[in-house]
Amino acid sequence: MSTQDHALPQRQSPLGISVLIVGGGIAGLMAALELWRQGLDVQVIERSPARLTAGDGFTISHTAMRAFNKWPYLKQKNKEITWTAWIAWHNFKGERLTEPENMEFKATKDSDKEIYEETDGLSPELHRHSRPKFHLMLETQLEQVGIKVQYGHRAVRYFENPEKCTAGVELDNGKVLEADLVVAADGIGSHSTNITMGHEVRARSTGISIYRTAYSAEIVNSDPEIVEKFEMAPNGSPVIQLWIGEGLLATFSRNEFDMGWSITHKIAKGSSESWSKAVSVEDVFESIPEMNDWPDYARRVIELTPKDKLLDFELVWRDPQPIWTSSSGLIVQIGDAAHTFLPSSGNGANQGLEDAISLAKCLRIAGKKGSIPDATKVHNKLRLTVEKYGHNDKGVLNYTPRPKYLRMLMAPWTWKHDPEKYAEERYHEALCALKDGTPFQSTNTPPGHVFKPWTFESVIKAMQDGEDAGFDGEWEG
Ligand SMILES: Cc1cc2nc3c(=O)[nH]c(=O)nc-3n(C[C@H](O)[C@H](O)[C@H](O)COP(=O)(O)OP(=O)(O)OC[C@H]3O[C@@H](n4cnc5c(N)ncnc54)[C@H](O)[C@@H]3O)c2cc1C
């Protein structure tokens, strides 16, 4: 079946609202699709001259994939490109510390099974995706609804004009673009924080960085030892091997399409928070001399990495941004522009997708131009309280197996969440809370968790003092 044969989803009646999306990454493309479906008129600008094909992989949860059921092409393509992962812990001799374990969601009640079924054929397991393939899938779907990303458009300044009920951006060539609503989906370091928070958000290095790549599995498939050592699980699923030792965490994963590896290490000369700045394999061996003692097959996986495919992505903390909208509500941030997640938390893409779904639904419920500020501010309120999850990556270089941390990724409160349904059910309550100050208790959190504003300083200090750092509640619940 060709991609052209797929039916498009039912589009809601037009609302006559124009939206300018800045950034054609994961959150921006999903926002374009969902806003189109909810009856808004969308254009997307992107600073890169052409589609970016860099990156390796990320985890996408059912909370976001559930939305693909409304999109016949996304639903089919997603099934083709996704893979489910088992996990095994190893030491740096390559010896197994724990047997491969299937990463299944915890089901607490019978009704959980119905939720799996709703997700239509996707097993209740951890799903991984190649970022380039996932991005291409979203962009292909967008082209099918007739929207083309406008490449080579770099926004340098956001502005709003409440009297005229418009907002816009200025591009680096001086051109100005305006719309009824501007969605800042321009990722880490977005210029939009100047207008939402009133200042740039300070970045602070964790002192840790990740060498990371994924390249064609064909490159290693002719090496029998690599194939044997990075074998599949009994049911044919790929196994992600987590190798741990003092000061380092490495991952290896071979699947049908790709060989991926990463090493989390102390920052080195080539480390930077960039998805495009490649480093060389020689840099890896130079900065981690311990690798001389690793088994030859593991070293070969690293040596076989194609030139220009290897990144050394520095992990950087930014304090949470409690406000994602401009004061008039005509500019709203989504994805990394609103909340930067450490890429080691396995959650950034997912949260960007959920933001897109939630924002589109809120605008649909608001239903008219004059209510855009209500919609963006309610969206902010509904989504903000999940934020701590992505930053809850306390022991990046913790030297022991951390099954508890992985189980948190599979907790019922995370995978059961449906951002569209949540917006539908709680929009009016959240709006009342905004207008009248009535209490609003989020249920999009670990059971028993009460969200309190926090900063990295406060969390680090609390942990140093041996106090509860505010991670109260049942994170595995
Ligand atoms: C090329 C690339 C590869 C990545 N690979 C991985 C990966 O392998 N694993 C992983 O976990 N995460 C990866 N990420 C990050 C991940 O996609 C995001 O953390 C997450 O999906 C949230 O998506 P986002 O749309 O908010 O941000 P992003 O996906 O980063 O998208 C932001 C987009 O905005 C564009 N942009 C930035 N500034 C401007 C501007 N001024 N004007 C116009 N456009 C602008 C960027 O070029 C980018 O396309 C990658 C990001 C990029 C850009």
The ligand as a MOL file (V3000), in Angstrom:
LIG
                    3D

  0  0  0     0  0            999 V3000
M  V30 BEGIN CTAB
M  V30 COUNTS 53 58 0 0 0
M  V30 BEGIN ATOM
M  V30 1 C 18.7380 16.8400 14.4970 0
M  V30 2 C 18.2750 16.3790 15.8480 0
M  V30 3 C 18.5690 15.0770 16.2710 0
M  V30 4 C 18.1600 14.6380 17.5290 0
M  V30 5 N 18.4440 13.3590 17.9090 0
M  V30 6 C 18.0250 12.8940 19.1140 0
M  V30 7 C 18.2940 11.5650 19.5320 0
M  V30 8 O 18.9170 10.7940 18.8260 0
M  V30 9 N 17.8410 11.1680 20.7470 0
M  V30 10 C 17.1510 12.0080 21.5770 0
M  V30 11 O 16.7630 11.6160 22.6740 0
M  V30 12 N 16.8640 13.2810 21.1920 0
M  V30 13 C 17.2840 13.7410 19.9890 0
M  V30 14 N 17.0090 15.0240 19.6040 0
M  V30 15 C 16.2360 15.8760 20.5300 0
M  V30 16 C 14.7830 15.4750 20.5190 0
M  V30 17 O 14.2860 15.4540 19.1960 0
M  V30 18 C 14.0030 16.4770 21.3630 0
M  V30 19 O 14.6030 16.5400 22.6520 0
M  V30 20 C 12.5670 16.0850 21.5850 0
M  V30 21 O 12.0770 15.3140 20.5350 0
M  V30 22 C 11.6660 17.3240 21.7580 0
M  V30 23 O 11.3960 17.8230 20.4570 0
M  V30 24 P 11.3810 19.3650 20.0890 0
M  V30 25 O 10.6290 19.4450 18.8060 0
M  V30 26 O 10.9560 20.1750 21.2330 0
M  V30 27 O 12.9100 19.7120 19.8220 0
M  V30 28 P 13.8110 19.3270 18.5380 0
M  V30 29 O 13.4680 17.9690 18.0420 0
M  V30 30 O 15.2060 19.6040 18.9480 0
M  V30 31 O 13.3310 20.3800 17.4290 0
M  V30 32 C 13.5470 21.7720 17.4840 0
M  V30 33 C 13.6030 22.2640 16.0450 0
M  V30 34 O 13.5920 23.6910 16.0310 0
M  V30 35 C 14.5450 24.1490 15.0830 0
M  V30 36 N 14.9530 25.5030 15.4850 0
M  V30 37 C 15.7690 25.8360 16.5170 0
M  V30 38 N 15.9020 27.1800 16.5920 0
M  V30 39 C 15.1570 27.6910 15.5920 0
M  V30 40 C 14.9040 29.0160 15.1640 0
M  V30 41 N 15.4640 30.0560 15.7810 0
M  V30 42 N 14.0860 29.2110 14.1040 0
M  V30 43 C 13.5090 28.1340 13.4650 0
M  V30 44 N 13.7380 26.8490 13.8330 0
M  V30 45 C 14.5330 26.6290 14.8830 0
M  V30 46 C 15.6580 23.1130 15.1800 0
M  V30 47 O 16.4880 23.1110 14.0370 0
M  V30 48 C 14.8750 21.8220 15.3310 0
M  V30 49 O 14.5510 21.2420 14.0990 0
M  V30 50 C 17.4280 15.5190 18.3740 0
M  V30 51 C 17.1360 16.8250 17.9640 0
M  V30 52 C 17.5480 17.2550 16.7060 0
M  V30 53 C 17.2120 18.6580 16.2580 0
M  V30 END ATOM
M  V30 BEGIN BOND
M  V30 1 1 1 2
M  V30 2 1 2 3
M  V30 3 2 2 52
M  V30 4 2 3 4
M  V30 5 1 4 5
M  V30 6 1 4 50
M  V30 7 2 5 6
M  V30 8 1 6 7
M  V30 9 1 6 13
M  V30 10 2 7 8
M  V30 11 1 7 9
M  V30 12 1 9 10
M  V30 13 2 10 11
M  V30 14 1 10 12
M  V30 15 2 12 13
M  V30 16 1 13 14
M  V30 17 1 14 15
M  V30 18 1 14 50
M  V30 19 1 15 16
M  V30 20 1 16 17
M  V30 21 1 16 18
M  V30 22 1 18 19
M  V30 23 1 18 20
M  V30 24 1 20 21
M  V30 25 1 20 22
M  V30 26 1 22 23
M  V30 27 1 23 24
M  V30 28 2 24 25
M  V30 29 1 24 26
M  V30 30 1 24 27
M  V30 31 1 27 28
M  V30 32 2 28 29
M  V30 33 1 28 30
M  V30 34 1 28 31
M  V30 35 1 31 32
M  V30 36 1 32 33
M  V30 37 1 33 34
M  V30 38 1 33 48
M  V30 39 1 34 35
M  V30 40 1 35 36
M  V30 41 1 35 46
M  V30 42 1 36 37
M  V30 43 1 36 45
M  V30 44 2 37 38
M  V30 45 1 38 39
M  V30 46 1 39 40
M  V30 47 2 39 45
M  V30 48 1 40 41
M  V30 49 2 40 42
M  V30 50 1 42 43
M  V30 51 2 43 44
M  V30 52 1 44 45
M  V30 53 1 46 47
M  V30 54 1 46 48
M  V30 55 1 48 49
M  V30 56 2 50 51
M  V30 57 1 51 52
M  V30 58 1 52 53
M  V30 END BOND
M  V30 END CTAB
M  END
